[in-house]
Amino acid sequence: MAQNNLAENMVEEPLRKQSYETTPSYGESTEVETKKWLKCSRFEKLLMGIGGAIAAVMCIFVISSKIALTNSQHQLQQLDNRIVTMHNKNTTLTQQIGELQSSSRLQKIAKNNGMSLNNANIRNVTK
């Protein structure tokens, strides 16, 4: 679409022709045509500027997304560490509860306080 008007923007100058002598056996000269660059229109310059701006914005967006991703991963790692620490504490406390509720420990404490276990006084209650 932008290439349709390129031919109109070309400066009207005759093509330069340079002549080069070939080997003497042929005795003829050949002419080489040189091409000139076409000028860019305002529309093409505008498109290039907009394209460059879009590319710059996309680069900034990608970089900021990478930074946000890295920060999120760091926060996730910290939360995972806290979860592991809490899980370890819970396991330790569960083990302590099991040790404190052991029947041998409770019988030892009861014996030290003058209490005894009488099977006749034990009742099973069910719903």
C-alpha positions in Angstrom: 0.0 0.0 0.0 2.8 2.4 0.9 4.8 1.4 -2.1 2.3 2.7 -4.7 3.5 6.3 -4.5 7.2 5.5 -4.4 7.6 6.0 -8.1 6.1 9.4 -7.9 8.6 10.6 -5.3 11.6 9.8 -7.4 13.6 12.7 -8.5 13.4 13.2 -12.2 17.0 12.9 -13.2 18.3 10.8 -16.0 20.1 7.7 -14.9 23.8 8.0 -14.7 25.6 5.8 -17.0 29.2 4.8 -16.5 31.1 3.2 -19.2 33.7 0.6 -18.6 36.2 -0.6 -21.1 36.2 -4.3 -21.6 39.0 -6.4 -22.8 40.5 -5.2 -26.1 39.5 -8.3 -27.9 35.8 -7.3 -27.9 36.4 -3.7 -28.6 33.0 -2.7 -27.2 32.2 -0.7 -24.1 29.4 -1.7 -21.7 27.3 0.7 -19.7 26.2 0.1 -16.1 23.2 1.8 -14.7 23.3 3.0 -11.1 20.0 3.2 -9.1 19.1 6.0 -6.7 17.4 5.6 -3.4 13.7 6.6 -3.2 12.6 9.2 -0.7 10.2 8.2 2.1 6.9 9.9 2.2 5.4 11.4 5.4 3.1 8.5 5.8 6.0 6.0 5.6 7.9 8.1 8.2 4.9 8.2 10.4 4.5 4.4 10.1 8.2 3.9 11.0 7.8 6.2 14.0 4.7 4.5 15.2 6.3 1.1 14.7 9.4 2.1 16.7 7.2 3.5 19.5 5.2 0.3 19.7 8.4 -1.8 19.8 9.8 0.4 22.6 6.5 0.1 24.6 6.5 -3.7 24.1 10.1 -3.9 25.3 9.3 -1.9 28.4 6.2 -4.1 29.0 8.2 -7.3 28.7 10.9 -6.1 31.1 8.3 -4.9 33.7 6.5 -8.3 33.3 9.7 -10.1 34.0 10.4 -8.0 37.1 6.8 -8.7 38.4 7.3 -12.4 37.8 10.6 -12.4 39.7 9.0 -10.6 42.6 6.1 -13.0 42.7 8.4 -16.0 42.6 10.4 -14.5 45.5 7.2 -14.0 47.5 6.1 -17.6 46.7 9.4 -19.0 47.9 9.1 -17.0 51.2 5.5 -18.4 51.7 6.7 -21.9 51.0 9.5 -21.5 53.6 7.0 -20.3 56.1 4.7 -23.2 55.4 7.5 -25.7 55.8 8.5 -24.0 59.1 4.9 -24.2 60.4 4.5 -27.8 59.4 7.7 -28.7 61.2 6.5 -26.9 64.3 3.1 -28.6 64.1 4.9 -32.0 63.9 7.0 -31.2 66.9 4.0 -30.1 68.9 2.1 -33.2 67.9 5.0 -35.4 69.1 5.1 -33.5 72.4 1.3 -34.0 72.9 1.7 -37.7 72.3 4.6 -37.9 74.8 2.6 -35.9 77.5 -0.5 -38.1 77.0 1.3 -41.4 77.3 -0.3 -43.8 79.9 3.1 -44.6 81.5 3.7 -40.9 82.2 0.2 -40.4 83.5 0.5 -43.4 85.8 3.8 -42.2 87.1 2.3 -38.7 87.9 -0.7 -40.4 89.6 1.6 -42.6 91.7 3.6 -39.6 92.8 0.4 -37.9 93.9 -1.0 -40.9 95.8 -3.5 -42.1 93.2 -4.1 -45.6 92.0 -5.8 -47.3 89.1 -8.8 -49.4 90.1 -10.4 -51.4 87.2 -13.6 -51.7 89.1 -14.2 -48.0 88.9 -13.7 -47.9 85.1 -16.9 -47.7 83.0 -17.2 -47.7 79.2 -19.7 -45.2 77.9 -21.1 -45.4 74.4 -23.8 -43.6 72.6 
